Structure formats: C-alpha cells, structure tokens
Amino acid sequence: MADTLFGGPALPPAYPERAAWGTAQKLRAWQQEALDLYFSRNARDFLAVATPGAGKTTFALRVASMLLEAGTVNRVTIVAPTDHLKRQWADAAARVGIAIDPNFKNADGQHGRGFIGVALTYAQVASKPLLHRAKTEAARTLVILDEIHHGGEALSWGDGLREAFDPAIRRLALTGTPFRSDTSPIPFVDYVEDRDGIRRSKADYTYGYGNALRDHVVRPVMFMAYSGQMRWRTSAGEEMAASLGEAAVTKDITSQAWRTALNPTGEWIPAVLAGADKRLSEVRRSVPDAGGLVIATDHEDARAYAGQLKRITGESPTVILSDDAKASSKIEEFTASDKRWMVAVRMVSEGVDVPRLSVGVYATSTSTPLFFAQAVGRFVRARKRGETASVFLPSVPQLMALANSMEAERDHALDRPEKDDDGLFTPEDSLMAEANSEDKASDSLTKGKFEALDSQASFDRVLFDGGEFGTGGEVGSEEELDFLGIPGLLDAEQVGTLLRQRQHEQLNRRKGRAPAQEPAAAIPDHRMLMDLRNELAKNVAAWSARTGTPHGVVHTKLRTICGGPPVAQANEEQLQKRLRKLQDWFIGRS
C-alpha cells in the first residue's frame, strides 16, 4: 500500500470491527484523505461534511491529537448541540488521551484540574460569549464545532460563536447535514456564489451518504411507507376524511391527515408500531442486539407510544424526554443493553451514537430536510458489513421526497426568500430556547381545536435507492409481510435484488388473483396493465429525480432499448421488460 502524507499505510474504506465512538485506532480511507488535506492546507478554518455515521468524531480527535503533539495548540474547546453530546465527546477524547471537562459551567470560571479543555453547548457559549472569548485568547486554542449548522446568525448562537471564538488559532467545523431552512450565514463557513447568483456554503472536504454506502461505511436504508384512511373534525366542527398521502389534496388536508395518523388513540400508530416490531424481530435473527427507536412529536405522544409498545412486546421501552435529568444515563444504559425499543422526542435526533439501532419509526410532525436527515442518521451507522436499516414513516409527499433523495448533496444557500418551503412547519423553533428542547410543530398544526376521530393503516410501499417497490396491501397481509421479512444482513446490492424479486412475486400473485376473463387468452388484463403502468411511472420519476433527465427522455430511451409502442399501448411483457431495465440502471448495470 502507498504511504500517506503523515506516514503509515493507506487503509481500506471500512474496517471489520467498529471501535468505541470516536476512538478508532485505524482511519477509514475518507478520514485519512481529509486528514491529509487538513494539514496540507494548514488553514485556520476547515469545514468537514460527512454523512451521519461516517466517523466525524474520529477524524476530529485525530486532528486535535496531532495539533497538540506538534505544539500548534495547547487547549481544545468542543462545542456540541446538547449536554449528552458534551459527555459523549469527553468520553471519546479521554479514550485517545485528551482530557476534556464536560461538566464546566459558565459560573465556574475555570475548568477542573487535569483537563486540557472543555466541552460546551452552543447555548452555553451564547449566554456568556465574552467569558469564552477570554479563555480562547488565553491559550492557543483549537475549537471543534460539532454540527456547525446550528450556528446560523439569526439565532443568538451565531453572534455568540463569532464573539467567543474569533481569536482561536484553529477552528474545525463538522456537520453531517450542511443545510438549514433559513438564510442566515453560519459563522466561520465560506460561501461561494454559484451560476444563479446564490451564495452556497463551501466545504473543504465532503463525504456523502452515497460514497459511504459504496464503501460499506454506512447501512443501506429501506423506508417502509404506510398510508391509510383518516377521519377528523376541524375547528369549525366539520368532519373531514382523506387518504394519507393522497396526491390530489391540499397541504392543509395533508397536514391534518398526517396529524390524525400520529394520534395515539387511533389505529394507525399501533398498526405501524406492530409492523416495525415484526421487522425488528426479523433483524434480530441475524443481529441479536438490534434495537428500535420511535421519534415522537411531543412528550405526551412519546409516553402513549411507549405504552402501546409495551402491549405489543411485553417489554417496557426506554423513554427519553428532554426535561428528564436522567436522559443521558438512560441513553447510555439502552446503548449497552439488548432492550428492543427506545422512544424519544428530540434527544436522540442528532449526533447521539447508539450503533445497534436498526429499525426506526418516524412518528413526528417535523418535515424539514435537516431534521429528517438527522433522524435517519441514527440508524445508518454500520458496525459490520451487511447490516441494514429500516425506517417506518407516514406516506406523505414531503417525507417520500426526502426518502427518495437520501443520496442528494446539499449546501446551505443564502440569498433566497426566508420561508418554509413545505408550507407546513417552522424549522428549529426550539433551538432558540435551549440545546435540549424538543422540536415543535408549526401553528398550522397546533392552532385551533382539532379532533382526530379515526385512523386506519395500510401498507403502501418500500422506498430504496431512489426506487419504489410493492403493490400495497392491508396490515398483516402477505404483501406487507413480504417486506417485513427481508433478512437483516444484506448489502445494498442484495437489498435491491431482493426488493425487485418480492415485487415481481407480488405482481404475479395479483395477476393470479385477477377475475377470470372469457376468453382469458384473448382479453388483456386491464388491471394488471394499469398496475404496471403506474409502477413504471413511479420508477421513471425516481430515475428522473436522481439523474435530472426529463421523464419523456427516460421513456424514449426505454422504448429504444426495449422496443415496443408507447406506454399506453404496451403489453404486459413490454412493460415488465422496461421495468427490469430501469432496475438495472438503479444498481449500475447498463
């Protein structure tokens, strides 16, 4: 193997056994590449963007160790979003010989003896920026800013960060989700104007989910989408009904149907939790300590979901609430145990490392790209090759779009109107108050009286690698169980192959159940043809979104390769052939 810039052999993209959080003795290929780049540039500021689960902590602590050893710095300050992450950073740093005090309070004045630095929350810095500026000036300080996207200048945290850490010798910024829903500049981040005149954040090093998946550093994620019929009463006393995720409804109706689905007194949530627990049982056949996490909108829902899980499993889940003084110790206990389920509001949405989490339920009314990516990031951290992740979620357009764009690279954009793009939720309201607060839904969901009357769940589809699979089905049906029973140890290509196989089997079963026609051989099955056309349209749309190719161009290319007439006149064999060709494209076959 070739030697690296700092000596020692270059290493493969992943290693078989994952070390404790942030303490790997060997570096993954991306970490070594980023480290080489960091020291070759020798810059005061450096922004590293790496997908959740890739190992940003290991990279940052290696930078800190080398700077301390070289005498470039003699103090390290780590800033993280939550108190739990402060302790997690301190523990990781201690394991590599860096003594960090996570218990420092602004009122203390000085950190404990024997420590070389402190771990702070963004809220701590914002409340006493001049105190931290004085400490930064008093030593040659490296500042590690974990999840730097929280430092948007519109929040008090942004001003505090600039005031406190402007004198730092080095600043290393880290994030797995380098975008915000607002247009406030993030401190110590460079912005470059693109061809459209919009200034976008510029990372010094980027390692995205797609690359990490190919390197087997993260798990492939299957999104299990559930729809169903919802009924509710509006503030005006009008009874409404809609299908969850129905395309031909307004955003208001979508949000109200979504809210109805998440109501603990209905049947949607218990059905989805039961499906997720079946999936967890299947994963635990090959990964015995695999755990699950339900992310709830608020404390009341979290407690109700925990009660439902206890009825389903017979085991009380771990409940993590932001106002619980024992939240951090509960997370640590769950991490070290083999308990099945944890239910949380926001405490486990970002940065917290529980590697055994393999199954998630996205039971929250938050739909910002930032929060969604952070939530999914809790399940993608790979411990060994072949582990898969499954996230259960409502079948609503906002979440479907986010799930289908998992591999998309995003930058923080300035110079655009300050508005919530999805029109439903206000992002990160709670961050203004405190680092550990729970995420709030917007006024569109909480104003006025609202009464959820009834909710029914049905299995909709599976989203994976930009494709959609499944023909839908009732809860408990063979169609649902086909996908819940997928083995828990498969690499990304095997997942794709198995999903296509299950879908093909479902289409054949549906064809076999279709009403007999006379004469059967002479009359095409119009139901089957419509199903195939719809499936082809979904996959063409997914490929279009992934490649930027217009739908019509994709259809034309498929006809050129596979032959046959336009979709409306194509028969079953011709449509199946085009579907198979599309599926080949998704896994990289020409």
C-alpha positions as CSV (number, residue, x, y, z in Angstrom):
1,M,0.0,0.0,0.0
2,A,1.1,3.6,-0.6
3,D,2.3,5.7,2.3
4,T,0.1,8.6,3.4
5,L,1.3,12.1,3.9
6,F,2.0,11.5,7.6
7,G,3.4,8.0,7.3
8,G,1.8,4.6,7.7
9,P,-0.2,2.6,5.1
10,A,-3.3,3.8,3.4
11,L,-6.3,1.9,4.7
12,P,-9.4,0.5,3.1
13,P,-12.7,2.4,3.2
14,A,-14.0,0.4,6.2
15,Y,-12.7,-1.9,8.8
16,P,-14.4,-5.0,10.1
17,E,-14.9,-4.1,13.7
18,R,-16.0,-0.7,14.8
19,A,-14.2,0.9,17.8
20,A,-15.9,2.9,20.5
21,W,-17.4,6.2,19.4
22,G,-14.6,8.4,18.1
23,T,-11.7,6.2,19.1
24,A,-10.8,4.1,16.1
25,Q,-7.0,3.4,16.0
26,K,-7.1,3.0,12.3
27,L,-8.6,5.5,9.9
28,R,-11.0,4.9,7.2
29,A,-9.9,6.0,3.7
30,W,-12.0,9.2,3.8
31,Q,-10.7,10.1,7.2
32,Q,-7.1,9.7,6.1
33,E,-7.8,11.7,2.9
34,A,-9.5,14.5,4.9
35,L,-6.6,14.5,7.5
36,D,-4.0,14.8,4.7
37,L,-6.0,17.7,3.2
38,Y,-6.3,19.4,6.5
39,F,-2.6,19.5,7.2
40,S,-1.6,20.2,3.6
41,R,-3.8,23.4,3.7
42,N,-2.8,24.4,7.2
43,A,-5.8,26.7,7.3
44,R,-7.3,28.4,10.3
45,D,-10.8,27.3,9.4
46,F,-11.8,23.9,8.0
47,L,-15.3,22.6,7.3
48,A,-15.7,18.8,7.0
49,V,-19.0,17.5,5.8
50,A,-19.5,13.7,6.3
51,T,-22.8,11.8,6.4
52,P,-24.1,10.7,9.8
53,G,-22.4,7.5,10.9
54,A,-19.2,8.0,8.8
55,G,-16.9,8.8,11.7
56,K,-16.5,12.6,12.0
57,T,-15.5,12.3,15.7
58,T,-12.6,10.0,15.0
59,F,-11.4,12.4,12.3
60,A,-11.7,15.5,14.6
61,L,-9.9,13.8,17.5
62,R,-7.1,12.7,15.3
63,V,-6.7,16.3,14.1
64,A,-6.7,17.5,17.8
65,S,-4.1,14.9,18.8
66,M,-1.7,15.9,16.0
67,L,-2.1,19.6,16.7
68,L,-1.4,19.1,20.4
69,E,1.6,16.9,19.7
70,A,3.0,19.4,17.3
71,G,2.5,22.2,19.9
72,T,0.3,24.2,17.4
73,V,-2.4,24.3,20.1
74,N,-2.4,23.7,23.9
75,R,-6.1,23.9,24.5
76,V,-9.1,22.3,23.0
77,T,-12.7,23.5,23.2
78,I,-15.5,21.4,21.8
79,V,-19.0,22.8,21.1
80,A,-21.9,20.5,20.7
81,P,-25.7,20.9,20.5
82,T,-26.7,19.0,23.7
83,D,-25.4,18.1,27.2
84,H,-25.5,14.5,26.3
85,L,-23.2,15.1,23.3
86,K,-20.8,17.1,25.5
87,R,-20.3,14.0,27.7
88,Q,-20.1,11.7,24.6
89,W,-17.3,13.9,23.2
90,A,-15.4,14.0,26.5
91,D,-15.6,10.2,26.8
92,A,-14.3,9.7,23.3
93,A,-11.5,12.2,23.8
94,A,-10.4,10.5,27.0
95,R,-10.0,7.2,25.2
96,V,-7.4,8.8,22.9
97,G,-5.6,10.6,25.7
98,I,-7.2,14.1,25.5
99,A,-8.7,15.2,28.9
100,I,-11.9,17.3,28.2
101,D,-14.2,18.6,31.0
102,P,-17.9,18.3,30.0
103,N,-19.1,19.5,33.4
104,F,-17.8,23.0,33.1
105,K,-20.4,25.7,33.8
106,N,-20.1,29.3,33.0
107,A,-20.4,30.2,36.6
108,D,-17.3,28.0,37.4
109,G,-14.9,30.4,35.8
110,Q,-12.3,27.6,35.3
111,H,-12.4,24.0,34.3
112,G,-11.3,21.2,36.6
113,R,-7.7,20.5,37.2
114,G,-6.0,18.0,34.9
115,F,-8.1,18.9,31.9
116,I,-6.8,20.4,28.7
117,G,-10.1,21.9,27.6
118,V,-13.9,21.9,27.9
119,A,-16.9,20.6,26.1
120,L,-19.7,23.2,25.8
121,T,-23.2,23.5,24.3
122,Y,-24.0,26.2,21.8
123,A,-26.4,27.7,24.4
124,Q,-23.6,28.0,27.0
125,V,-21.5,29.9,24.5
126,A,-24.3,32.2,23.5
127,S,-25.1,33.1,27.1
128,K,-21.6,34.1,28.1
129,P,-19.6,34.7,24.9
130,L,-17.1,37.2,26.5
131,L,-16.2,34.6,29.1
132,H,-15.3,32.0,26.4
133,R,-13.5,34.7,24.3
134,A,-11.2,35.4,27.3
135,K,-10.4,31.7,27.7
136,T,-9.8,31.3,23.9
137,E,-7.4,34.3,24.0
138,A,-5.6,33.0,27.0
139,A,-4.2,29.9,25.2
140,R,-3.5,28.6,21.7
141,T,-7.0,27.1,21.2
142,L,-8.4,24.6,18.8
143,V,-12.2,24.9,18.6
144,I,-14.2,21.9,17.3
145,L,-17.7,23.0,16.3
146,D,-19.9,19.8,16.1
147,E,-23.0,20.2,13.9
148,I,-22.0,23.7,13.0
149,H,-25.2,24.2,11.1
150,H,-26.8,25.2,14.4
151,G,-24.7,28.4,14.4
152,G,-26.9,30.3,12.0
153,E,-26.6,34.0,12.7
154,A,-30.3,34.6,13.1
155,L,-30.1,32.6,16.3
156,S,-28.3,34.1,19.3
157,W,-25.9,31.3,19.0
158,G,-24.3,32.7,15.8
159,D,-23.4,36.0,17.4
160,G,-22.1,34.2,20.5
161,L,-19.9,31.9,18.4
162,R,-18.3,34.7,16.5
163,E,-17.6,36.7,19.7
164,A,-16.2,33.8,21.6
165,F,-14.1,32.0,19.1
166,D,-12.8,34.8,16.7
167,P,-9.4,34.7,18.5
168,A,-9.0,30.9,18.1
169,I,-5.8,29.6,16.5
170,R,-7.7,26.8,14.7
171,R,-11.4,26.1,14.1
172,L,-12.6,22.8,12.9
173,A,-16.3,22.7,11.9
174,L,-18.2,19.4,11.4
175,T,-21.6,18.6,10.1
176,G,-23.5,15.7,8.6
177,T,-26.3,17.9,7.4
178,P,-24.8,21.1,5.9
179,F,-28.1,22.9,5.2
180,R,-30.6,25.0,7.1
181,S,-34.1,26.1,6.2
182,D,-33.2,29.7,6.8
183,T,-30.8,32.1,5.0
184,S,-28.7,33.1,8.0
185,P,-24.9,32.8,7.5
186,I,-23.2,30.2,9.6
187,P,-20.1,31.5,11.4
188,F,-16.7,30.5,10.1
189,V,-18.2,29.0,6.9
190,D,-17.2,30.2,3.5
191,Y,-19.9,31.0,0.9
192,V,-19.3,30.9,-2.9
193,E,-21.7,32.4,-5.5
194,D,-23.0,29.8,-8.0
195,R,-24.1,30.3,-11.6
196,D,-27.5,31.5,-10.4
197,G,-26.0,34.2,-8.2
198,I,-26.9,32.3,-5.0
199,R,-24.2,32.1,-2.3
200,R,-23.8,28.5,-1.1
201,S,-21.7,27.0,1.7
202,K,-18.4,25.6,0.6
203,A,-17.0,22.6,2.4
204,D,-13.3,21.9,2.5
205,Y,-14.0,18.1,2.5
206,T,-17.2,16.3,1.7
207,Y,-18.1,12.6,2.2
208,G,-21.7,11.9,1.3
209,Y,-24.1,9.1,2.0
210,G,-23.7,7.6,-1.5
211,N,-20.0,7.3,-1.1
212,A,-20.2,5.9,2.4
213,L,-22.8,3.3,1.2
214,R,-20.5,2.2,-1.6
215,D,-17.6,1.9,0.9
216,H,-19.8,-0.1,3.3
217,V,-19.2,2.5,6.0
218,V,-23.0,3.1,6.5
219,R,-26.0,0.8,6.2
220,P,-28.5,0.8,3.3
221,V,-31.8,2.2,4.4
222,M,-35.2,0.9,3.4
223,F,-38.1,3.2,4.0
224,M,-41.4,1.4,4.9
225,A,-44.2,3.8,4.0
226,Y,-47.7,3.3,5.4
227,S,-50.8,5.1,4.2
228,G,-54.5,4.6,5.2
229,Q,-57.8,6.3,5.7
230,M,-58.0,9.2,8.2
231,R,-61.1,11.0,9.6
232,W,-61.1,14.1,11.8
233,R,-63.1,17.1,12.9
234,T,-61.9,20.6,12.1
235,S,-62.0,23.7,14.4
236,A,-65.2,24.7,12.6
237,G,-66.8,21.4,13.5
238,E,-66.7,19.9,10.0
239,E,-65.9,16.2,9.7
240,M,-63.2,15.5,7.1
241,A,-61.8,12.3,5.6
242,A,-58.9,11.7,3.4
243,S,-56.4,9.0,2.5
244,L,-52.9,9.6,4.0
245,G,-50.6,10.8,1.3
246,E,-53.3,11.3,-1.3
247,A,-51.9,13.4,-4.1
248,A,-55.0,15.3,-5.1
249,V,-55.5,17.2,-1.7
250,T,-54.3,20.5,-0.3
251,K,-51.4,20.9,2.0
252,D,-53.8,21.7,4.9
253,I,-55.7,18.4,4.4
254,T,-52.4,16.5,4.1
255,S,-51.1,18.0,7.4
256,Q,-54.4,17.3,9.2
257,A,-54.5,13.7,7.9
258,W,-50.9,13.3,9.0
259,R,-51.7,14.6,12.4
260,T,-54.6,12.2,12.6
261,A,-52.4,9.3,11.8
262,L,-49.9,10.2,14.6
263,N,-52.7,10.4,17.2
264,P,-52.1,7.7,19.7
265,T,-55.8,6.9,20.2
266,G,-56.3,5.8,16.6
267,E,-55.4,2.5,14.9
268,W,-52.7,3.8,12.5
269,I,-49.9,4.2,15.1
270,P,-50.5,0.8,16.8
271,A,-50.5,-1.0,13.4
272,V,-47.3,0.7,12.3
273,L,-45.6,0.0,15.6
274,A,-46.6,-3.6,15.4
275,G,-45.2,-3.8,11.8
276,A,-41.9,-2.2,13.0
277,D,-41.7,-4.7,15.8
278,K,-42.1,-7.6,13.4
279,R,-39.3,-6.1,11.3
280,L,-37.1,-5.8,14.4
281,S,-37.7,-9.4,15.3
282,E,-36.6,-10.4,11.8
283,V,-33.5,-8.3,12.0
284,R,-32.6,-9.7,15.5
285,R,-32.5,-13.2,13.9
286,S,-29.1,-12.2,12.5
287,V,-28.3,-9.2,14.6
288,P,-29.3,-10.3,18.2
289,D,-28.8,-6.9,19.9
290,A,-30.6,-4.8,17.2
291,G,-32.7,-2.1,18.7
292,G,-35.5,0.2,17.6
293,L,-36.2,3.9,18.1
294,V,-39.6,5.8,17.8
295,I,-39.2,9.5,17.2
296,A,-42.3,11.3,18.6
297,T,-43.6,14.9,18.2
298,D,-44.0,15.7,21.9
299,H,-43.8,14.2,25.4
300,E,-47.5,13.2,25.6
301,D,-47.3,11.2,22.3
302,A,-44.0,9.6,23.4
303,R,-45.5,8.3,26.6
304,A,-48.5,6.9,24.7
305,Y,-46.4,5.2,22.1
306,A,-44.3,3.6,24.8
307,G,-47.5,2.2,26.3
308,Q,-48.5,0.7,23.0
309,L,-45.1,-0.8,22.5
310,K,-45.3,-2.4,25.9
311,R,-48.6,-4.0,25.0
312,I,-47.2,-5.2,21.7
313,T,-43.9,-6.6,23.0
314,G,-44.5,-7.2,26.7
315,E,-41.4,-5.2,27.5
316,S,-41.3,-1.6,28.7
317,P,-39.3,0.6,26.3
318,T,-36.8,3.2,27.3
319,V,-38.4,6.7,27.2
320,I,-36.1,9.7,26.6
321,L,-37.6,13.1,27.3
322,S,-35.7,16.4,27.1
323,D,-36.7,17.5,30.5
324,D,-35.6,14.3,32.2
325,A,-32.4,14.8,34.2
326,K,-31.6,11.1,33.7
327,A,-32.0,11.3,29.9
328,S,-28.2,10.8,29.2
329,S,-27.8,7.9,31.5
330,K,-30.9,6.3,30.1
331,I,-29.4,6.5,26.6
332,E,-26.2,5.0,27.8
333,E,-28.0,2.2,29.5
334,F,-30.0,1.4,26.4
335,T,-26.9,1.5,24.2
336,A,-25.2,-1.1,26.4
337,S,-28.2,-3.3,26.7
338,D,-30.1,-5.6,24.3
339,K,-33.5,-4.0,25.0
340,R,-35.8,-3.8,22.0
341,W,-37.2,-0.3,21.9
342,M,-36.5,3.3,22.8
343,V,-39.0,6.2,22.4
344,A,-37.7,9.8,22.2
345,V,-38.7,13.3,21.2
346,R,-35.6,15.2,20.2
347,M,-32.8,13.9,22.5
348,V,-31.8,11.2,20.0
349,S,-32.4,13.1,16.8
350,E,-28.9,14.3,16.3
351,G,-25.4,13.1,17.0
352,V,-26.2,10.6,19.7
353,D,-24.5,7.4,18.9
354,V,-26.4,4.1,19.5
355,P,-24.9,1.8,16.9
356,R,-27.3,-1.0,17.5
357,L,-30.3,1.0,16.3
358,S,-31.5,-0.8,13.2
359,V,-35.3,0.0,13.0
360,G,-36.9,3.4,13.3
361,V,-40.4,4.8,13.4
362,Y,-40.7,8.4,12.2
363,A,-43.8,9.3,14.2
364,T,-43.2,13.1,14.2
365,S,-44.8,16.0,12.5
366,T,-41.5,17.6,11.6
367,S,-40.7,17.6,7.9
368,T,-37.6,19.8,7.4
369,P,-34.7,18.2,5.4
370,L,-32.4,19.0,8.3
371,F,-34.4,17.1,11.0
372,F,-35.2,14.2,8.6
373,A,-31.6,13.7,7.8
374,Q,-30.5,13.8,11.4
375,A,-33.2,11.4,12.4
376,V,-32.3,8.9,9.7
377,G,-28.7,9.3,10.6
378,R,-29.4,7.5,13.9
379,F,-29.9,4.2,12.0
380,V,-27.2,4.2,9.3
381,R,-24.0,3.7,11.4
382,A,-22.6,0.3,10.3
383,R,-20.8,-2.0,12.8
384,K,-20.2,-4.7,10.3
385,R,-20.8,-5.3,6.6
386,G,-24.3,-6.3,5.7
387,E,-26.3,-4.7,8.4
388,T,-29.4,-3.0,7.1
389,A,-31.6,-0.2,8.4
390,S,-35.4,0.1,8.1
391,V,-37.3,3.3,8.8
392,F,-41.1,3.3,9.0
393,L,-42.9,6.5,8.1
394,P,-46.2,8.1,7.0
395,S,-46.8,8.0,3.3
396,V,-46.9,11.8,2.8
397,P,-45.4,13.7,-0.1
398,Q,-42.8,15.7,2.0
399,L,-41.3,12.6,3.6
400,M,-41.5,10.5,0.4
401,A,-39.4,13.2,-1.4
402,L,-36.9,13.3,1.4
403,A,-36.6,9.5,1.5
404,N,-36.1,9.3,-2.3
405,S,-33.3,11.9,-2.1
406,M,-31.1,10.3,0.6
407,E,-28.0,10.5,-1.6
408,A,-28.5,14.1,-2.7
409,E,-25.7,16.5,-1.8
410,R,-27.0,19.8,-0.3
411,D,-25.3,23.0,0.6
412,H,-26.5,25.8,2.8
413,A,-27.9,28.5,0.4
414,L,-28.2,32.2,1.1
415,D,-29.9,34.9,-1.0
416,R,-33.3,33.3,-1.2
417,P,-36.6,34.2,0.4
418,E,-36.9,33.3,4.1
419,K,-39.9,30.9,4.0
420,D,-40.6,27.3,4.9
421,D,-40.6,25.5,1.6
422,D,-43.1,22.9,2.6
423,G,-45.6,25.4,4.0
424,L,-46.3,23.2,7.0
425,F,-43.7,23.5,9.6
426,T,-41.4,26.2,11.0
427,P,-37.8,24.8,11.4
428,E,-35.8,24.6,14.6
429,D,-38.0,26.9,16.7
430,S,-36.9,25.2,19.8
431,L,-33.2,25.9,19.2
432,M,-33.8,29.5,20.2
433,A,-34.6,28.4,23.8
434,E,-32.1,25.6,24.7
435,A,-29.9,22.9,23.2
436,N,-32.0,20.1,24.7
437,S,-35.5,21.3,23.9
438,E,-37.9,19.3,21.8
439,D,-38.8,20.1,18.2
440,K,-42.2,21.9,17.8
441,A,-44.7,21.7,15.0
442,S,-45.8,25.0,13.5
443,D,-49.0,26.9,14.2
444,S,-50.7,25.2,11.2
445,L,-50.9,22.0,13.2
446,T,-51.4,23.4,16.7
447,K,-53.8,26.4,16.4
448,G,-57.5,26.0,16.9
449,K,-59.4,23.0,18.0
450,F,-58.8,19.7,16.3
451,E,-60.2,16.3,17.0
452,A,-58.8,13.1,15.4
453,L,-61.8,10.7,15.0
454,D,-60.5,7.6,13.3
455,S,-57.4,6.3,11.5
456,Q,-56.8,3.0,9.6
457,A,-53.4,1.9,8.4
458,S,-52.4,0.1,5.2
459,F,-49.0,-0.9,3.9
460,D,-48.1,1.4,0.9
461,R,-44.6,0.7,-0.5
462,V,-40.9,0.4,0.2
463,L,-38.5,3.2,-0.9
464,F,-34.9,2.2,-1.5
465,D,-32.1,3.8,-3.6
466,G,-34.5,6.1,-5.5
467,G,-36.8,3.2,-6.4
468,E,-40.3,2.2,-5.1
469,F,-41.3,-1.4,-4.5
470,G,-44.5,-3.2,-3.5
471,T,-48.1,-3.2,-4.6
472,G,-49.6,-2.1,-1.3
473,G,-51.8,-4.2,1.0
474,E,-53.6,-4.4,4.2
475,V,-51.8,-4.5,7.5
476,G,-50.9,-8.2,8.2
477,S,-51.3,-9.1,4.6
478,E,-48.8,-11.3,2.6
479,E,-47.8,-8.1,0.7
480,E,-46.7,-6.4,3.9
481,L,-45.0,-9.5,5.4
482,D,-43.0,-10.0,2.2
483,F,-41.0,-6.9,3.0
484,L,-41.1,-7.0,6.8
485,G,-39.4,-10.5,6.5
486,I,-36.4,-9.3,4.5
487,P,-33.2,-10.6,6.2
488,G,-31.4,-8.2,8.5
489,L,-27.9,-8.9,7.0
490,L,-27.7,-7.9,3.3
491,D,-25.5,-5.4,1.4
492,A,-27.0,-2.7,-0.7
493,E,-27.0,-4.7,-3.9
494,Q,-28.6,-7.7,-2.3
495,V,-31.3,-5.5,-0.8
496,G,-32.1,-4.1,-4.2
497,T,-32.2,-7.5,-5.8
498,L,-34.5,-8.9,-3.1
499,L,-36.9,-6.0,-3.3
500,R,-37.2,-6.4,-7.0
501,Q,-37.8,-10.1,-6.5
502,R,-40.5,-9.5,-3.9
503,Q,-42.2,-7.0,-6.1
504,H,-42.2,-9.4,-9.1
505,E,-43.8,-12.1,-6.9
506,Q,-46.5,-9.7,-5.8
507,L,-47.3,-8.6,-9.3
508,N,-47.6,-12.3,-10.3
509,R,-49.8,-13.0,-7.3
510,R,-52.0,-10.1,-8.1
511,K,-52.3,-11.3,-11.7
512,G,-53.3,-14.7,-10.5
513,R,-56.0,-13.2,-8.3
514,A,-57.4,-11.1,-11.1
515,P,-61.0,-12.0,-12.1
516,A,-61.0,-14.6,-14.9
517,Q,-61.9,-13.3,-18.3
518,E,-63.6,-15.1,-21.2
519,P,-61.7,-16.0,-23.3
520,A,-58.7,-15.4,-20.9
521,A,-56.1,-15.7,-23.6
522,A,-57.7,-13.2,-25.9
523,I,-58.6,-10.3,-23.5
524,P,-55.7,-8.4,-21.8
525,D,-55.9,-7.9,-18.0
526,H,-56.5,-4.1,-17.8
527,R,-55.9,-4.1,-14.0
528,M,-52.5,-5.7,-14.4
529,L,-51.6,-3.3,-17.2
530,M,-52.7,-0.3,-15.1
531,D,-50.6,-1.5,-12.1
532,L,-47.6,-2.0,-14.4
533,R,-48.0,1.5,-16.0
534,N,-48.2,3.1,-12.5
535,E,-45.2,1.2,-11.3
536,L,-43.2,2.2,-14.4
537,A,-44.3,5.8,-14.0
538,K,-43.1,5.8,-10.3
539,N,-39.7,4.3,-11.3
540,V,-39.2,6.7,-14.2
541,A,-40.0,9.6,-11.9
542,A,-37.4,8.3,-9.4
543,W,-34.8,7.9,-12.1
544,S,-35.6,11.4,-13.4
545,A,-35.2,12.9,-9.9
546,R,-31.9,11.0,-9.5
547,T,-30.3,11.9,-12.8
548,G,-32.1,15.2,-13.8
549,T,-33.2,13.6,-17.0
550,P,-36.8,14.6,-18.1
551,H,-39.5,11.9,-17.8
552,G,-40.1,11.9,-21.6
553,V,-36.4,11.3,-22.4
554,V,-36.3,8.4,-20.0
555,H,-39.4,6.8,-21.6
556,T,-38.0,7.3,-25.1
557,K,-34.7,5.7,-24.1
558,L,-36.5,2.7,-22.6
559,R,-38.5,2.3,-25.8
560,T,-35.4,2.5,-27.9
561,I,-33.6,-0.2,-25.8
562,C,-36.5,-2.5,-25.1
563,G,-38.7,-2.0,-28.2
564,G,-42.4,-1.7,-28.3
565,P,-45.0,1.0,-28.6
566,P,-45.7,4.0,-26.2
567,V,-46.7,3.0,-22.6
568,A,-50.4,3.4,-23.2
569,Q,-50.3,0.7,-26.0
570,A,-47.6,-1.6,-24.5
571,N,-48.5,-5.1,-23.3
572,E,-47.5,-6.8,-20.0
573,E,-44.3,-8.3,-21.4
574,Q,-43.1,-5.0,-22.8
575,L,-43.8,-3.1,-19.6
576,Q,-42.1,-5.7,-17.5
577,K,-39.1,-5.5,-19.8
578,R,-38.8,-1.7,-19.3
579,L,-39.2,-2.1,-15.5
580,R,-36.3,-4.6,-15.5
581,K,-34.1,-2.3,-17.5
582,L,-34.8,0.6,-15.1
583,Q,-34.0,-1.6,-12.2
584,D,-30.7,-2.5,-13.8
585,W,-29.9,1.2,-14.1
586,F,-30.6,1.8,-10.4
587,I,-27.9,-0.8,-9.4
588,G,-25.4,0.4,-12.0
589,R,-25.9,-2.1,-14.8
590,S,-26.0,-0.7,-18.3
